[in-house]
């Protein structure tokens, strides 16, 4: 399968949903222009999808939840799930599309997973198969192991419920754009033209989380993304608006159950 470049001419693109094979895997290369984000608008596939990020990072919104996918992680998107993708800089990785008829045992819902060496190598190997590869035999065994590895991949808690209410959505996007802004709930309520109590109630109704917990989850997701890209703990703490690295580490430990250094070492080596 040739390398998929997001900027390739439409005539060179083969819709994986139309390839008559149970699993179709592509290598991909995408690069945003300057500081602009590259966006793929909301769409669906008839096949389930695993996006493995080799280098770079992407964010993916799937049916109301925002998912951060750092390098050496992957996101599983079930068949038919409405999703949109954003990325900045250069993104490289692999993209597997799996027919629901052969996906028994695979997750029924979207999830982020960590990627071990075997899963990464299987994605690379299957991406080198021709589009209409011969089914059965060695190829069949290879694809069966790939499906088993996807099913066994360790789940990562890197999703964030996004509010549907337009007013709350604007606030959420402002926090995503400037996570160092540590303004209290009262300040965000004034910006939204709401009382503090009303904003707190509506955030809980829309996301199932308190304002503090939602913002804490956002900070952890961004921290994992930046740490996976090589940023130091001190730099991440500053970019998230924490006065000191220890205060950031304490928050991270309370949220994910371990310090950021240990978390990253266990999942990303």
Secondary structure, DSSP 8 states (H G I E B T S, - for coil): ---EETTS-GGG---GGGSSSSEEEEEEEEE--TT--EEEEEE--SSEEEEEEEES-EEEEETTEEEEE-TTEEEEE-TT--EEEEE-SEEEEEEEEE-GGG-TTS-SS-EEEE--HHHHHHHHHHHTS-TT---SHHHHHHHHHHHHHHHHS-EE--EEE---SHHHHHHHHHHHHTTT----HHHHHHHHTS-HHHHHHHHHHHHSS-HHHHHHHHHHHHHHHHHHTT--HHHHHHHTT-SSHHHHHHHHHHHHSS-HHHHHHHHH-
